[in-house]
């Protein structure tokens, strides 16, 4: 067992949370990172014992176009500030992982600048993919190169180059020796070279016991990235999508199907990084059609298999809508003084705190085997079993209360961790009533913590926002028009994947899926929604 097996993460995008300027003027350091120090006590108070924070290092703008991997972004402060911040987290029992943007760099990175100045004579000309001095780029440099996501601002590193691998491995060693971090989240892991990731895993095993590598993976077979040789965990985007859309559509079958699908790839209890929102997607409170579903969504986040994560501010029920050309509304500035009493005054925060503490004191929610007990479109029950005893979760997305009759899973009496209600089994069954748009986690009374103060149903029911509550402004945008149905794609199976169009890659992935069984509407949408060639090439190659 490692610390990350029992982790509950808090996720901070620091440039946004601290209100840093959007563009870096490379001026004297401004110690904005220190404004996050008061949040550490809040992170602990809501039951989180780990922090994912980033990007942090010197960059051009949003943080993912790195200029210097070994220097804290001057808009946030100095390296000494980061060392002190990590130490303060550790004093509160909070582990810290940083964003590792190792797939690409910004154009101000020293190796790229050397190529600009010395061209063919640069010793770094092979540090980037497909540098062509007969071509050009959108900045008019007189040479071309591979980028990430179609943005020339993000120059793609040549991960096959031993010098690049050695440099990045040394960066990881530097981060551990200087800042004492506990892990790294790899940005864009789904388009990284696997041998490159194996080298990073080797360093992770070297630098610190239980040093955690987690990767950003959108689509594909998660087990291809998360295994003994590459990464410890990856982002579970499949479950992220299922959790909010199953509530909006009143269809818990989508969640159940997703759990089975992911378990089929990764095993019943692989600890994927689970979340309902982050710095790249809309806030959960914005995505939910019925805001009262905030409660059952988070009950499921904390009780399904995985390592749960809360994105800063979402524990308060703030909104954030994804805009066409900006993610600023997803990454707002927050003042600690506006939210310092939220655990006592905001029911959303109180619920998150209760679930966080429940997760930490209930090993079955970290290690227990998952079993589906009852499944209907509007209500769902499942168990996590450890050492012969089970924790049972019941959720309801309907606007009226529902009564469920489920297997008692070997215990005669249970207590509701959120409501304090006690129920007894009769004939090996439990009769459980769950309030409208709510959820409950039932603990065997032998496991229930005597000093835990359960919440009342009124406290966990999300009310309408009060007029005087702190608000985060969002910009409303028009919904994109529905696209016309795509014409059939004729697939040339002799064509290399790297040479295929986006549409051909999508069809190749669907063809491979059909070989493994029926393709559901959900699976079809996940393929059609992915239009990034690099991700699609990696996805189609992930099939065995």
C-alpha positions in Angstrom: 0.0 0.0 0.0 1.3 3.4 -1.0 0.1 6.9 0.1 -1.6 7.5 -3.3 -3.8 4.4 -2.7 -5.6 6.4 0.0 -5.3 9.9 -1.5 -8.0 12.4 -1.9 -6.7 15.2 -4.2 -7.3 18.9 -4.3 -6.4 20.4 -7.7 -5.1 24.0 -8.1 -4.3 25.9 -11.3 -2.0 28.5 -9.6 -1.7 31.1 -12.3 -5.5 31.5 -12.3 -6.2 31.1 -8.6 -3.6 33.7 -7.7 -4.8 36.2 -10.4 -1.4 36.3 -12.2 -1.1 38.3 -15.5 -2.0 36.3 -18.6 1.3 37.0 -20.2 4.7 36.7 -18.6 6.8 39.9 -18.8 9.8 38.1 -17.3 10.1 40.8 -14.7 11.1 40.7 -11.0 9.3 37.8 -9.1 5.9 38.6 -7.5 5.2 36.3 -4.6 1.7 35.3 -5.5 2.3 31.6 -4.6 2.4 32.7 -0.9 -1.2 33.8 -1.2 -2.1 30.1 -1.4 -0.6 29.3 2.0 -3.9 29.9 3.9 -5.7 27.4 1.6 -3.6 24.5 2.9 -5.6 24.4 6.1 -8.8 24.5 4.0 -7.5 21.6 1.9 -7.0 19.5 5.0 -10.3 20.6 6.5 -12.3 19.3 3.6 -10.7 15.9 3.9 -8.0 16.1 1.1 -4.6 14.7 1.8 -2.9 15.4 -1.5 -2.5 18.4 -3.8 -2.0 18.5 -7.5 -0.8 22.0 -8.5 0.4 23.2 -11.8 1.8 24.3 -14.1 4.3 26.2 -12.0 7.4 26.8 -14.0 8.5 29.8 -16.0 6.4 30.0 -19.1 5.1 32.4 -21.8 1.4 32.5 -20.8 -0.9 29.8 -19.6 1.9 27.7 -18.2 2.1 24.9 -20.7 4.6 26.6 -23.0 7.6 26.1 -20.7 10.5 28.5 -20.8 12.5 27.1 -17.8 11.8 23.9 -16.1 14.0 24.8 -13.1 12.6 28.2 -12.2 9.2 29.0 -10.6 7.2 31.3 -12.9 8.2 34.8 -11.9 4.5 35.7 -11.8 4.2 33.3 -8.8 7.5 34.0 -7.0 10.8 32.3 -6.4 12.1 28.7 -6.0 12.4 29.4 -2.3 8.6 30.2 -2.2 7.8 26.8 -3.8 10.1 25.0 -1.4 8.4 26.6 1.5 4.9 25.9 0.1 5.6 22.2 -0.3 7.1 22.1 3.2 3.9 23.7 4.6 1.8 21.2 2.8 3.9 18.3 4.2 3.5 19.8 7.7 -0.3 19.4 7.3 0.1 15.8 6.0 -0.6 16.8 2.4 1.4 15.2 -0.4 2.2 17.4 -3.4 2.4 16.5 -7.1 3.3 18.9 -9.9 2.4 19.3 -13.5 5.1 17.8 -15.7 4.9 19.4 -19.2 7.4 17.1 -20.9 5.8 16.6 -24.3 6.6 20.0 -25.6 8.2 23.3 -24.7 7.6 27.0 -25.4 9.5 28.9 -28.0 11.5 30.8 -25.3 13.0 27.5 -24.0 16.8 27.6 -24.4 17.1 24.7 -26.9 14.5 26.2 -29.2 16.2 29.7 -29.0 19.5 28.1 -29.9 17.9 26.6 -33.0 16.6 30.0 -34.0 20.0 31.6 -33.7 22.3 28.9 -35.0 19.9 26.9 -37.3 21.6 23.9 -38.8 24.7 24.4 -36.6 22.7 24.2 -33.4 23.5 21.2 -31.2 19.8 21.1 -30.2 18.4 20.8 -33.7 17.4 17.2 -32.9 15.7 18.1 -29.6 12.4 18.7 -31.5 10.5 16.6 -33.9 10.9 17.0 -37.7 12.8 20.3 -37.7 13.0 21.3 -41.4 15.2 24.3 -42.4 13.6 24.3 -45.8 10.2 25.0 -44.3 8.6 27.8 -42.2 6.1 28.2 -39.3 3.4 30.7 -38.3 6.0 32.9 -36.6 8.1 33.2 -39.7 11.3 31.7 -38.3 12.4 30.1 -41.6 12.1 26.6 -40.4 9.2 24.2 -39.5 8.8 21.7 -36.7 6.1 19.5 -35.2 3.9 21.1 -32.6 1.3 20.0 -30.2 -2.4 20.5 -31.0 -1.8 22.6 -34.0 -0.1 25.4 -32.0 3.3 26.5 -33.1 3.7 28.1 -29.7 4.1 24.5 -28.3 7.1 22.9 -29.9 7.1 19.1 -29.7 10.1 17.5 -28.0 11.8 14.6 -29.7 11.3 12.0 -27.1 13.5 9.5 -29.0 16.5 11.7 -28.5 18.6 10.3 -25.5 19.7 13.9 -24.7 16.1 15.0 -24.3 15.3 12.0 -22.1 18.4 12.7 -19.9 17.5 16.3 -19.5 13.9 15.7 -18.5 15.0 12.9 -16.1 17.4 15.4 -14.5 14.5 17.9 -14.2 12.6 15.3 -12.2 15.6 14.7 -9.9 16.0 18.5 -9.5 12.3 18.9 -8.5 12.6 16.2 -5.9 15.9 17.4 -4.4 14.9 21.1 -4.5 11.2 21.1 -3.7 10.7 17.6 -2.1 7.6 16.8 -4.3 5.8 13.5 -4.1 4.8 12.9 -7.7 4.2 14.3 -11.2 1.1 14.5 -13.4 2.3 14.1 -17.0 0.6 16.5 -19.4 -0.5 15.0 -22.7 0.6 11.6 -21.7 -1.6 10.0 -24.4 0.7 11.3 -27.1 4.0 10.5 -25.4 6.4 7.9 -26.5 6.2 4.8 -24.3 9.9 4.2 -24.0 10.2 7.9 -22.9 7.6 7.2 -20.2 9.4 4.1 -19.1 12.5 6.2 -18.6 10.5 8.6 -16.4 9.1 5.7 -14.4 12.7 4.5 -13.8 13.6 7.9 -12.4 10.4 7.8 -10.3 11.4 4.5 -8.8 14.8 6.0 -8.1 14.2 9.4 -6.5 11.7 8.7 -3.7 9.7 5.8 -2.2 6.2 5.7 -3.6 6.9 8.6 -6.0 3.7 8.8 -8.1 3.4 9.2 -11.9 -0.1 10.0 -13.1 -0.8 10.8 -16.8 -3.3 12.8 -18.7 -5.0 10.3 -21.0 -8.3 11.2 -22.8 -9.1 8.1 -24.8 -7.8 4.6 -25.4 -7.0 1.5 -23.4 -6.0 3.0 -20.0 -4.0 -0.2 -19.1 -1.6 0.6 -21.9 -0.4 3.6 -19.9 -1.1 2.6 -16.3 0.9 -0.5 -15.5 4.1 -1.7 -13.8 6.4 -0.4 -16.5 5.1 3.1 -17.3 2.6 5.1 -15.2 1.0 4.4 -11.8 -2.3 5.9 -12.9 -4.1 8.0 -15.6 -7.1 10.3 -15.7 -10.4 8.6 -16.0 -12.1 10.8 -18.6 -14.6 8.1 -19.4 -16.0 8.1 -15.9 -15.9 11.9 -15.8 -18.2 12.1 -18.7 -20.5 9.4 -17.4 -21.0 11.0 -14.0 -22.5 14.2 -15.2 -24.3 13.0 -18.3 -25.9 10.1 -16.4 -27.5 12.6 -14.1 -28.5 15.0 -16.9 -30.1 12.2 -18.8 -31.5 10.3 -15.7 -29.6 7.3 -16.8 -27.4 5.5 -14.3 -26.9 2.7 -16.8 -24.2 4.9 -18.4 -22.2 5.0 -15.2 -22.6 1.2 -14.7 -21.6 0.5 -18.3 -18.5 2.8 -18.0 -17.4 1.1 -14.7 -17.6 -2.4 -16.4 -15.9 -1.1 -19.6 -13.0 0.4 -17.7 -12.8 -2.6 -15.3 -12.5 -4.8 -18.3 -9.5 -2.9 -19.4 -7.8 -2.3 -16.1 -9.1 -4.7 -13.6 -11.8 -4.3 -10.9 -9.9 -1.9 -8.6 -7.2 0.0 -10.6 -6.9 3.3 -9.0 -7.4 5.7 -11.8 -7.5 9.5 -11.2 -11.2 10.4 -11.0 -12.8 13.8 -11.2 -15.9 15.7 -12.2 -14.2 18.8 -13.5 -10.7 20.3 -13.9 -8.9 23.2 -15.5 -9.8 22.0 -19.1 -13.5 21.3 -18.8 -16.6 23.1 -17.5 -17.4 23.2 -13.8 -19.6 20.4 -12.6 -22.1 23.0 -11.2 -22.4 24.5 -14.7 -22.7 21.1 -16.5 -25.5 19.8 -14.3 -29.0 20.6 -15.6 -30.4 20.1 -12.1 -28.1 21.7 -9.6 -29.4 19.4 -6.9 -27.5 16.6 -8.6 -24.3 18.1 -7.1 -24.9 15.8 -4.1 -25.3 12.3 -5.8 -22.5 13.1 -8.3 -20.0 13.7 -5.5 -21.2 10.8 -3.4 -20.4 8.6 -6.4 -17.1 10.4 -7.0 -15.9 9.5 -3.5 -17.2 6.0 -3.4 -16.6 4.4 -6.8 -13.2 2.8 -7.5 -10.5 5.4 -8.2 -8.5 8.3 -6.6 -11.0 11.2 -6.3 -10.0 14.8 -7.0 -11.7 18.2 -6.3 -10.9 21.1 -8.5 -10.4 24.3 -6.6 -13.6 26.3 -6.1 -15.9 23.5 -7.1 -16.4 22.5 -3.5 -18.2 25.9 -3.2 -20.5 25.2 -6.1 -19.0 27.9 -8.3 -19.7 28.0 -12.1 -17.4 28.1 -15.0 -18.3 27.8 -18.7 -15.8 26.8 -21.4 -15.5 29.6 -23.9 -14.6 29.3 -27.6 -11.1 30.8 -27.4 -10.4 31.0 -23.7 -10.3 28.9 -20.6 -10.1 31.9 -18.2 -13.6 31.3 -16.8 -12.5 27.8 -15.8 -9.4 29.1 -14.0 -10.7 32.1 -11.9 -9.0 34.1 -9.1 -10.3 33.2 -5.7 -9.8 35.0 -2.4 -9.4 32.9 0.7 -11.3 35.5 2.8 -14.4 35.0 0.7 -14.6 31.3 1.4 -12.8 30.7 4.8 -16.0 29.8 6.6 -17.5 27.8 3.8 -17.4 24.4 5.6 -19.9 25.9 8.1 -22.0 28.1 5.8 -22.0 26.4 2.4 -23.8 23.1 2.1 -21.8 22.1 -0.9 -18.6 22.5 1.0 -20.0 20.7 4.0 -20.8 17.7 1.8 -17.4 17.6 0.2 -15.8 17.8 3.7 -17.9 15.0 5.0 -17.1 12.8 2.0 -13.4 13.6 2.2 -13.2 12.6 5.9 -15.4 9.5 5.2 -13.0 8.4 2.5 -10.0 8.8 4.7 -11.4 6.7 7.5 -13.0 4.0 5.4 -10.4 1.7 3.8 -13.1 -0.2 1.9 -13.6 2.9 -0.3 -9.9 2.8 -1.2 -9.3 -0.9 -1.5 -12.7 -2.6 -1.6 -13.9 -4.7 -4.5 -16.8 -3.2 -6.4 -20.1 -4.9 -6.8 -23.3 -3.7 -8.5 -26.3 -4.3 -6.2 -29.2 -2.6 -8.0 -29.5 -0.5 -11.2 -32.3 1.5 -12.6 -32.2 4.7 -14.7 -33.0 6.9 -11.7 -31.4 5.0 -8.8 -28.3 2.9 -8.2 -26.8 0.9 -5.4 -23.3 -0.7 -5.2 -20.9 -2.1 -2.6 -17.2 -1.9 -1.9 -16.2 -5.0 0.0 -13.1 -5.4 2.2 -12.3 -8.2 4.7 -15.7 -9.7 4.4 -17.6 -6.5 5.1 -19.1 -3.9 2.7 -19.8 -0.2 2.4 -23.0 0.3 0.4 -23.7 3.4 -1.6 -27.2 4.4 -2.7 -27.9 7.3 -5.1 -31.1 8.8 -6.5 -31.3 11.3 -9.4 -35.1 11.5 -9.4 -37.1 14.5 -8.0 -38.9 12.2 -5.6 -37.6 9.8 -2.9 -37.1 6.2 -3.8 -37.0 3.0 -1.7 -34.5 0.3 -2.7 -34.3 -3.3 -1.6 -30.7 -4.5 -1.7 -28.5 -7.4 -0.5 -27.3 -6.7 3.0 -23.7 -7.9 2.1 -23.2 -9.8 5.4 -23.9 -7.1 8.0 -27.0 -6.9 10.1 -27.0 -3.2 10.8 -25.8 -0.1 8.9 -25.5 3.6 9.7 -25.8 6.4 7.1 -22.5 8.3 7.1 -24.2 11.5 5.9 -27.6 11.4 7.7 -26.9 9.3 10.7 -29.9 7.1 9.9 -29.7 3.4 11.1 -31.2 0.5 9.2 -31.3 -3.2 10.0 -31.3 -6.1 7.6 -34.2 -8.5 7.4 -33.8 -11.8 5.7 -30.4 -10.8 4.3 -31.9 -7.7 2.6 -31.9 -3.9 3.4 -34.8 -1.6 2.8 -33.3 1.8 2.0 -35.1 5.0 1.3 -33.0 7.8 -0.4 -34.3 11.3 -0.7 -34.8 13.1 -4.0 -31.6 14.0 -5.8 -29.4 12.7 -3.0 -27.2 9.9 -2.0 -26.0 8.0 1.1 -23.1 5.9 2.1 -24.0 3.0 4.5 -21.4 1.8 6.9 -21.6 -1.4 9.0 -22.1 0.0 12.5 -18.9 -1.8 13.6 -17.0 0.4 11.2 -18.7 3.7 11.9 -16.6 6.3 13.6 -18.0 7.2 17.0 -16.7 10.8 16.8 -18.0 11.5 13.4 -20.7 14.1 13.2 -23.2 13.1 10.5 -24.8 15.8 8.4 -28.6 16.2 8.3 -30.5 15.8 5.0 -31.2 19.6 5.1 -27.5 20.4 5.3 -26.6 18.2 2.3 -29.4 19.4 0.0 -28.0 22.1 -2.2 -30.1 25.3 -1.8 -30.4 28.1 -4.3 -27.3 30.5 -4.2 -27.7 33.3 -1.8 -27.5 36.9 -3.1 -24.6 37.7 -0.9 -22.5 34.6 -1.6 -19.2 35.2 -3.4 -19.7 34.7 -7.1 -17.3 34.0 -10.0 -18.3 35.7 -13.2 -18.6 33.6 -16.3 -19.2 34.4 -19.9 -22.1 32.9 -21.6 -21.5 31.7 -25.2 -23.8 30.4 -27.8 -24.0 26.7 -28.1 -22.4 25.4 -31.3 -24.7 24.3 -34.0 -25.3 20.6 -34.4 -23.1 19.2 -37.1 -24.5 17.3 -40.1 -24.2 13.5 -40.0 -20.8 12.5 -41.2 -20.7 10.7 -44.6 -19.4 7.1 -44.7 -15.6 6.8 -44.6 -14.0 4.2 -46.9 -11.1 2.8 -44.9 -7.9 1.9 -46.7 -6.5 -0.8 -44.3 -3.1 -0.8 -46.0 -2.6 2.9 -45.2 -0.3 3.6 -42.2 -2.1 5.2 -39.2 0.3 8.1 -39.2 -0.9 9.0 -42.8 -4.6 8.7 -42.1 -7.0 11.7 -41.8 -8.9 12.3 -38.5 -12.0 10.7 -40.1 -10.1 7.6 -41.2 -8.5 7.2 -37.8 -12.0 7.5 -36.1 -13.3 4.8 -38.5 -10.3 2.6 -37.8 -10.9 2.8 -34.0 -14.6 2.0 -34.4 -13.7 -1.0 -36.6 -11.4 -2.3 -33.8 -14.1 -1.7 -31.2 -16.6 -3.7 -33.2 -14.2 -6.6 -33.2 -14.4 -6.7 -29.4 -18.2 -6.4 -29.2 -21.1 -4.0 -29.7 -20.3 -0.3 -30.1 -22.7 1.7 -27.9 -23.9 5.3 -28.6 -21.6 6.5 -25.8 -18.6 4.7 -27.3 -19.4 6.2 -30.7 -19.7 9.7 -29.3 -16.3 9.4 -27.5 -14.7 8.5 -30.8 -16.4 11.2 -32.9 -15.7 13.9 -30.2 -12.0 13.3 -30.4 -10.6 15.3 -33.4 -6.9 15.4 -32.3 -4.8 13.4 -34.7 -2.0 12.6 -32.2 -4.5 11.3 -29.6 -6.3 9.2 -32.3 -3.1 7.7 -33.6 -2.1 6.7 -30.0 -5.7 5.4 -29.4 -5.8 3.2 -32.5 -2.4 1.8 -31.7 -3.5 0.9 -28.1 -5.7 -2.0 -29.3 -4.0 -5.4 -29.1 
